[in-house]
Amino acid sequence: MEQSNLFMATVYEIWLDRLKGIRPLDKLKLIEKYKDCTSLYACADKIKLNTNLQEAEAQIDYMKKNKIGCVCYSDKNYPLFLREMNNPPWMLYYKGKASLWHTPCIAIVGARNASQYGKIVSFQLAERMAKCNVTVVSGLAYGVDSAAHQGALKNGGNTIAVFGCGVDICYPTSNRALMKEIEEKGLIVSEFLPGTPPRPYRFPMRNRIISGLSQAVVVTEAGLSSGSLITADFAAEQGREIFSVPGNITQINSIGTNKLIQDGAIPVVTVMDIEKNLGFTEKHEEKVCAKSIGIEEKQLYDIILLEGETTIDFLCKKLKKTPSYINGMVTILEIKGVIESSFGKIFIAK
């Protein structure tokens, strides 16, 4: 837990969050009218609100013991992107690095019963985003979500898991080890009170936060009934970019993603497409300097870096060299670990 970013709300803010039967949007309207929670509480009897503070005080004690932080809408540390939503949560609870919701974020979501292809694509896209210093947001569910978190964490990247239950509840329970790793290295977030169990109706609410925290949403695999399509709908309402990975038209889990493309989502053809569309770049300098590459190798590397992705034919024309020469140089750079190939033709600077 980042102690410098740990904001423990006042008992009156927790009291407001615990009030039953009041929607998050209505809580915001109450604060707008009464200026702050302390003033609202002072008038609680008049407007017939429960004034018992015991549960709020007990919750604060529980949160302190379990290293659970929280931030309310009126606090300056509240995520900016969520503040711009039509129905932002009044309170966010978290475990881990709260600073991550102030970094560039991309959501990667998809089917729980994902195919091996869906998992691999999700892992590789998340790994690529991490290399571009982009935080990967997902929901810790089976399949695509788990693969996305794991891909982001592989080489020390950042990830945020948004829960449809309390941040102290592991769901699914088989992801306990992954949840622990995210808590230690990334961030777990929920608008639901600690101890809140998972319920089906809470996950669509969770999905609006996944898209709300992110600059764009990537759907890697989804059937027509997939919850990830709800996330994409929220993203469209929030003005976010939507990316979709095309799939085999004979597979059920490709119907949703292919339809998103048909409806205007940006197709993800290579792992570089997201960063190229959104203007993210990877830091290469230190990695290249750490490698012992010659002048001609550096010349070839710089062209690949500039193009983002290219082919042997393009490199031959650009450098006026034979295919055998370029192939040899590419092989050397791959062995040294500064480029990699994808689909046998495209070479990508790591």
N, C-alpha and C positions, 0 to 999 in steps of 0.2 A: 504493500500500500504506500502510495506517495503521500507522506505526512504533510508536505507543504501544500498539497492540493486537496487534502481531506477537509471537507466542509461538513460539519455537523450542524444540522438545522436546529433552530430553536424548538422548544417544546410546543410552541403555538403553530409552527409550520408543520410539524409532525401531526399535531392534533387535527389540523385542517386536512391533511392527506388521509387520515384515518376516518374522517366523517363518511358515513355510509349514505348511499343514495344520491351523491352529488358528483356529477360528471367532471372530468378535468377542466373542460371549458368553462363550466359554471363556477369552479373554484377560482379560475382566473378572473372571471367577472366580479366575484366577491372581493377579490384583492384590489381590482381596479376601482371599485366603489369605496372600500374602506381603507385604502392606501397600503396597509400591511396587516400581517396576521395578528399582531398584538392588538391593534385597534378593532379588528374583526372580532376577536375573542371578547373584548370588552363589551361588545354589542350582541354577543351570542344569545343571551337570554331573550332579548327583545325580538330577535328574528327566529327564535325557537330552534336553536342549534344545541346539541349536546355539549355541555361544558366540562365534562369529566376529563381530567388530564392524566389520570393514573396509567392508562394504556399507553399514551404517548411517552410518558416518563419511563415506563418499563421497556418500551421499544428502544429508546435512546440507550439505556443500559445494555440491552442485548446487542445493539449495533457496535457499541464501544468494545464489548468483549469479543465480538466476532470480526472486528476490523472491517465493518461495513460503513462506507461513506455515503453521503447523500447531498444532493444539490437541488434547490427549488428554482422555479422559473424566474424569480426575482433576483437571483444571485448572479453576479458577474461571470462566474465560472460555468454557467449553464451553456450547453452547446449552441453555438450561433445558428447552425442549420435547423435545429429543432425549434428554436425561437421563431423562425420564419414560417413554421407550419400553421395550418388552419386550426388544428386541434392538438397542440403540444401537451405533453404530460406536465402536470403541476410539479411532480417530484421525480427525480431519478435516484435510484439506489445503485451503488457500485462496489466492486471489489477489484483492486488493481490500480492501473495507471490512468487516472482521470484525464490527464493531459492528452491522451490519445484521441479524444473526441474533438480536439482542436487541430488535428493534423488532417492532411488530405486523405479522404476515405473512399473506398469503393466497396459496394456490397456484391458478394458472390453467393447466389442462392440457387436452389434446384430441388430435384426429387429426393425424397428420403430413400426410396428403393432404387437408387441410381445404379446404372450399369457400370461395369468396369471402365468403359470409355468415359462416362460422365464424371466418375471420380478422378480419373487421370487428368482430364481437361481442367477440372476445378482446381486440382492440386497445382498444375502447371501455371494456370492463370494467376493463382494466388501467390505462387513463388515469384512470378514475374513482377507482380505489383509490389511485393516486398523489396525486390531489387531496385525498384524505382522510388523507394521510401514512401510508399502508399500503404495506409492501414487497411486491412481487409476486414470487412464487417459481415457477419453471418449469424446463424441462430443456434449453433451447436447440435442441430438435429442429426440423425443418421444420414448417410449418403453424401450428397454434395456439400452440405454445411461442414461436416467433420473434415472432409478432404480439403476444403478451402482454409479452414483454420490451421490444419497441419501443414499445408503448403506455405502459408505465411510464416509459420514458426520455424520452418526447416533451417533457414540460415539466419536466424535472429531477427526476422521481420516482426511487424506489429499486427495484432488482430484484436477485434472487439467481438464478443459474443453477447447478443441481445436475447434475454430470456423472456419466456411467456409464463414465468413463475417468479418466486423470490430469488434473489442472487445467492441465497444460501441453500437452494434446492437444486440437486443435480437431476436434470432430465434431458435425455434418457439416462438412466442410472449407469448404463454400461460406459458412458463417456466421462466417468468420474476422473480418470487420469488426465484426460484432455482438459477438462474443466479446471483441474488443479494447475496444470501447466499454463493455461490462459490467465488464471488468477495471478500467478507469479510473474509472468512475462508480458501479459497484455491487459485486457480490461473486460470485466463482466458487468453488464448493465441491465437494469429492469425498472419499469415504472411501478411494479407491484411491490407491496409491502414484504419485507423479509418474512419467510414462513409461508407465503402464498403458494398453494399447490398448483400444478399445471392443469388447465382445463381447456378444452377445444376452443372455446370462444375467446380465450386470452391470446391465442397465437396470431389471429389477424390484427389485434391491437399491437402486438409485438412487431409485426411486419412493417407497420407504418413508421416505427422508430428505426428499423434497419435501413429503410430507404431514406428516411429523414436525415440520418447522420451522414449519408453518402452523397458524393457528387454524381454518381451514376450507379445503376444496378445492372449486374450481369447475370443472366439466367442461362445456366449451362445445360440443363436437361429437365424437362417438365412435361407431364401429361396435362390434359385439359382440366383436371381437377386439382392440380398441384397448388399448394399454398404460395409457391414462389410467384405464381401469376398474380396473386393478390398483392404481393410486394411490388411487382411491376406496375400494377394499376395505381398503387399509392405513389410510386415514382413518377408516373405520368402526371398525376394530380399536382405533385410537388415541383414539377418542372425539371425533373432530373433526366439525364440521358439514360436510355435503355439499350443494352447490348444483349444479343442472343446468339447462342452457339447452334448453328444448323446441325440437324441430325438425320439419321436414316428414316426415310418416310414410312418404312414398314414397322417401325418401333413405336409403341404407345408413348414412351417417354420423350419422343421427339415431336409429338403433335403440338404441344404447347409452345416449345421454342420456335418451331418452324412457323407457327401461326403468328407469333410475335414479330418475326421478320416480315411476314406478309402484311402485317399491320403497321410496319414502319420502323421497327427496332433495327439497330445497326448490327449487321451480321459480323460475328467474330470468326474470321477465316484463319488468322494466325495469332499466336500469343502476343504479337506486337501491336495488334489493332487497337486495343483499348488505350494504351499509352500514346499512340500516334494521334488518335482522335481527340484525346483530352490534354495533350501537350505535356505529359509527364516524361521525364528523362532520367536515365540511370547515371549514377556517378561512376565514371570509368577510370579516372586519372590514377587513383592510388593503385587499383588492381593492375593496370597496364605497367605502371612504373615498377611494381613489385616483380613483374615478370621480366625475364631477360629476352627482349625481342630486338631484332636487328632493324636497320634503317628501312630496308625493303619490306620487311614484315610489318613495320609500323605504318608504312605507306598504304599497304593493303588493308590493315586494320582500320585506319582512319576513314577509308572509303566506305567500308562496311558500317562503321559507326555513323557516318553521315547519312547513308541511305536507309539505315534501320534494318532493312532486309534486302537481299539482292541475289544474284545468280552467278554461276561460273561464267556464263556467256557475257553478262554485263561487265564483270571484272576483267575479262580478256580484252574487251573493247576499250574499257576505261584506261587500262594500263598498257594496252598494245602488247600483250604477252600471249603465249600459246596456252591452250587448255592444260597441257601437262605441267607447265610451269606454275600456273595458278592453283591447280589441284595440289601440287606439292607444297606450296606456301600455305594453303588452307589447312592441309593436314598437320603441318607444323604448328600453326596457331591453335588448332583444336587440341593437339597434344599438350600445348602450354596452357590451355584452359582459358584463353581470352575470347574465343568465339565458339559457337556451336551450330550444328546444322539441324534443320527441321524439314521434314518431308523430302529429304534427299537433295533439295535444290536451293533452299533459302538459308543463308548464313547470317547468324545473329550475334552481335557482340554481347558477351556476358556482362 
